[in-house]
Amino acid sequence: MTPTTEAELADVIKAATGPLQVKGGATRDIGKPVDGELLRTTGLSGITLYEPGALTLVAQAGTPIATIEAALDAENQRFAFEPMDHRVLLGTSGTPTIGGVVAANVSGARRIAVGACRDHLLGVRFVDGQGNIVKNGGRVMKNVTGYDLVKLMAGSYGTLGVLSEVSMKVLPKPETSMTLRLDDLSIGDSVAAMSAALGSAYEISGAAMVSGATYLRLEGFDASVAYRADQLSTLLAQYGAIGRVAHAPSTKLWRNIKNVEVFKDHPTVTRVSVQPSVAPKVANALEGNANVDVALDWGGGLMWVGLRGDDAKATTIHQQLQQIAKREGGHATLFKASTSMRTSSSVFQPEAATVATLSAALRAKFDPRNILNTGLMS
Amino acid sequence: MQMPTPNPAILSRKGQIIERLQGVLPKGAVIHTESEVRAYECDALTAYKCPPLCAILPASTEEVSAALKVCNELNIPVVPRGSGTSLAGGALPTADCVILGTARLNGVLETNYPDRYIRVQSGRTNLSVTGAVEENGFFYAPDPSSQLACAIAGNIAMNSGGAHCLKYGVTTNNLLGVKMVLMDGTITDIGGAHLDAAGLDLLGLICGSEGQLGVVTEATLRILHKPEGARPVLMGFDDTEVAGACVSDIIKAGVLPVAIEFMDRLCIEATDAFSNAGYPMCEALLIVEVEGSEAEIDHQLSLINEIARRHNPVELRESKSAEESAAIWLGRKSAFGAMGQINDYMCLDGTIPVSALPLVLRKTKELSEKYGLKVGNVFHAGDGNMHPLILFDANKPGDLELCEAMGAEVLKLCVDVGGCLTGEHGVGVEKRDLMKHQFTTNDLEAQMAVKDVFDPAWLLNPAKVFPLDTSEARRVAAE
């Protein structure tokens, strides 16, 4: 089913007699595999409103990201939260949509500087599990009118309702960018260097460690970027020689980092969110295991753990990561895995009892028949 | 403004209720004499007052939990209160409610500079959070005008903003985690020092829920290193619409100032007389502030000045020193106090798309003439968060009602041009009855369903946010 209007979407959900599998561009097979009739949002497509002077863009949920980016490019603007494109890592095809990005709260490297997708989401329209059309938020930068269901919908993976339209904050593109590169740091030193940089006044917009190299991104006006690069080079002198990557290669580098292309050949990938100083502890716990590779983003706050070897071995390590995340505060999600492994694992970090109870009760309110992407977030 | 009739069954049991609360709280934590509870009869929306049944001041999460258990068991409404600086009546009591004040929850629990967060008890004031980290060069970004007094608990309840949120975001964008007590006394942690939720984003839901979902006792907040420096430029225009167009052009140009503040003639005159800020007398004044190193500031200000010159400003005054910066900000920061000196006023908080600024300013002026009430405009122009101040005489019978009627028209106008009723103050009681103008029945049902989950008996701050007739069935069922 591919409804082409919000009203049709509401009718389809109202008339549903069994579970529905909700999908946007289907580039992201994440979460517990779900049953049900396929409900695509790709029929709800098009930019509804774009006001560059107000930094606002409203689009129907099924609008391809590429369409939106083309419109933003023309005005020299962008989504500052830098959504990941999952196709390379997950080996999928299809067209990523804005609804999919919002439903999974997809944010890239710049999340540490400007916030996540949810922080750039100004408003939503969605259809709940009973076919009611609901709106929340709007298209203004500041809005505290009523409860913030906008945040609730971001990252709810279609389990509370099916998005029909989203309203986003957009930002101007910077004049230029540059990346500082530090080589051969241990994970501990890499995180320490990234923390020193992120805790400075020099406005880092990306801090990652991939394949042994630590990268710090600077964006802004030409003179400002050069100035901050000099200041940081002094600040981080103790960590060894610091290379510089110019704007064009830097842009390409961060596209690879945000899309986690480094693990495209790994059959299993777990994504771990912890406070940055915990990342070296997690890495130490995995040390010596030849089947494990680690990449860091968000200054160490986001760990990508690439796992080689069979599902049984990968499952053990994924479980270990969820235990560490539970102990240290944070969460681990099975991001890429075989269907059978996703079926038998806790894909999402099991929640503390009270949080789990509240979340289940919210789902029961928004989707009382339990038909929307049932069980996906478990 | 209507409030629900107090429950006589609660009023008649006052003595017993106080005894029960005294049984679970330390000596002096239950305030119940007539003269003492008067301190809690209103917040900063002073037009409405009502002394509560009693007020409690717990000093720990466990005490909050114990007190809420008692109230839950006895079916007594609880109104959480930070520092009582709400401009929307968010902490306005009813005669049958217990005020739960966070004043004694004011400690710093943990600071972590490498991971850039601070964990505090929720009654701590906004400014003292920055105070706890500034010697290490850090600050907490959201800066509501009341930051000297307002508590983090209230900031979270209302998702407070401030002048600098154009760059740094509002409370919800700077909040990493909370410890919260549900109405039944359950203590729960939501979020933490890491980024983003494992499952549903309950943290995002709690922030801005106006104390209706739970009582936040601790908060983990993102802290940032201070910029090397900041300097504003002040620009005057002889036309408010031109000033509005200038704002839009600055934003489009790719410079992202940390603040763009707007004042109109009435506010310029009042604040200048009050603070001797030396403002130019003109129709509209903008204060645009940028941050960075000296060279970066110079560069950004030169771009901004170039844009401003295209709009023929009558004044363009770039600060060259800390003293000049302070002088430029002086008037803006004292604007609300200055307006209060010349008159009683009601401060609105509607937010509009920046592109609708000229239209809304024009229509507000028309409404001002229609109602015969003066309006001053002082607001965060960069994000369209208007603050029209409608002047009225509190001693003149009927004037408050006239002012409320005009306020309602202005807020409806904000909604009609694509904006919202409130950008940073919250709905409280003030905008409660206008919610149906912005939301459909389905929209409100979805929000009330959230309250049903967190507070099934509708005991936490029940008479706020939702129109009374809309929430009545739920509130009555709870009684």
Interface residues (C-beta under 8 A of the other chain):
Chain A: E51 P52 G53 A54 L55 T56 E75 N76 N105 S107 R111 I112 G115 A116 R118 D119 D128 N132 I133 V134 K135 N136 G138 R139 V140 M141 K142 N143 V144 T145 G146 Y147 D148 L149 V150 K151 L152 A154 G155 S156 L160 L171 P172 K173 P174 E175 A192 S195 L198 G199 S200 A201 G220 F221 A223 S224 Y227 S273 V274 Q275 P276 S277 W298 G301 L302 G329 G330 H331 T333 F348 Q349 E351 A352 T354 V355 A356 L358 S359 A361 L362 K365 F366 M377
Chain B: N112 Y113 P114 D115 R116 Y117 G137 F138 M158 N159 G161 C165 L166 G169 V170 T172 N173 L182 T186 T188 D189 I190 G192 A193 H194 L195 D196 A197 A198 G199 L200 D201 L202 L203 G204 L205 C207 G208 S209 H225 K226 P227 E228 S248 D249 I251 K252 A253 G254 V255 L256 G292 S293 A295 E296 H299 Q300 T351 I352 P353 V354 S355 H380 G382 D383 G384 N385 G418 G419 C420 L421 T422 G423 E424 H425 G426 V427 K431 M435 Q438 F439 T440 N442 D443 L444 E445 A446 Q447 A449 V450 K451 D452 V453 F454 V465
